[in-house]
Every structure is written in structure tokens, then in C-alpha cells.
Amino acid sequence: MKSVNFEFLRQRWPELASLGGFAESYAYTDATSSLVKLRSFAENLTYDTYTALKLPLPIRPSLSIS
């Protein structure tokens, strides 16, 4: 989904741009869904950062604390 604030990511990270676009479009109509998309965005961004810097992946690959 196209967005105002995340479109600059699309060329290199299309999945992040789409997740950000969905979160942006749901922000006022369905805040819960927007937060779910933002969480997916954060997890994907973290994974991409670890991969790009060749860091060892954490034991728990999710932001979940449970």
C-alpha cells in the first residue's frame, strides 16, 4: 500500500514500505490493526538491521516478552 511517510523505503525495502503504509492507513479507522502492522514493521526492521550488519540473531526472534 502506498503511503505518505514510508514510500521512501519502497525501492530498497518494499515490505517495510507496505507495512508502514497499511499502519498509516489504519491509524484512525482501526488503531489496533495499525499497531499490529507497526509491530510487524519493527520486527522486520530489526531483522533487516541484524542481517545487514551481520550480527548474530537474538535467541528470541520476536519482540514478545512472554
N, C-alpha and C positions, 0 to 999 in steps of 0.2 A: 504494500500500500504506500502510495506517495505521501510525503509529509512536508511540513514547512521546516521543521527543526532537525530532521535526521537525514535528509536527502543527500547531504554531502558525503555520507558514508557509503552510499549505494555502489559506487564504482568498485571499491575495494572489499567492502563487507556488505553484500546485498541482504543477507539475513538480518543483520543488525538494523539496517535501514528499514526493513519491513516490520520488524518487531517494534521499533520506535514509532513508526507510522501508525501501526494499529493502536499502540498505547495512547498516542496523541489523539487519534480519532475517537477513542472510547472515554477520554478523560472526563467529560461532563455527563455523558449519557449512561455510562456503566463504569463507575470508578473501580469496582472490584476487578473487572476484566482488564482494565488498564494497568492495575498493579500487578496482575499475573503476567502480562506482557512485559512490563518493566523488569520483573524478576527474571524472566527468561532472557531479556536483553542483558542484564547484569551478569548472569551466569555465562552467557555466550561471550561477552566482552572479556570476562576474567579468563575463560578458557583460551580465547584467541591471544590474550596477552601472555599467558604462560607458554603457549606454543611458539609465539614469535620470539620470545626471549630464551627459549629452550630451557625453561625451568622445570624441575620435577613437579608433576601434578600432585596436589594435596591428597591425603588419604581419603577424605570425604569430598567427592566431586560436586557437592551441592551446597547451597547456602543454608539449607535446612539445619537446624540445631538439634533436632530430635533424632 
